[in-house]
Amino acid sequence: MAPFPFGPAMIRTRFAPSPTGFLHIGGARTALFSWAFARHHGGQFILRIEDTDIARSTPEAVQAILDGMAWLDLNHDEGPFYQTKRIYRYKEVIEQMLATLLATAVSRMICPRPLYKGLARNYLGRVRPPAPKENGL
């Protein structure tokens, strides 16, 4: 077992196939790399089933994925976890996010920021000058 170069944290990888058909070569490759990385670093490999496409997900496809993983001898340490079984948690988080968004919107209406002409916001919300134009474009 080789130490992980970025610190002592436990490595946890996951494979999250969508059960809409058989395990294909691309999915098998992704699972293999995630499994091998976790094993190499003494971590855990988690299987999560992305069964949120209700119209196309089938129990037969889930079983085909599980059978394919077993055939490849890619044993998981946790799971399989099914996304549809956590719908209640997603709704809870969405409600929290909407409440926070509403609170943020109201606070900005009450206390608006000055308009920064010619400035753009980066993804962290900080103000930065526009990028210089190259070749006059």
Secondary structure, 3 states (H helix, E strand, C coil): CCCCCCCCCCCEEEECCCCCCCCCHHHHHHHHHHHHHHHHCCCEEEEEECCCCCCCCCHHHHHHHHHHHHHCCCCCCEEEEEHHHHHHHHHHHHHHHHHHHHHHHHHHHHCCCCCCCCCEECCCCCEECCCCCCCCC
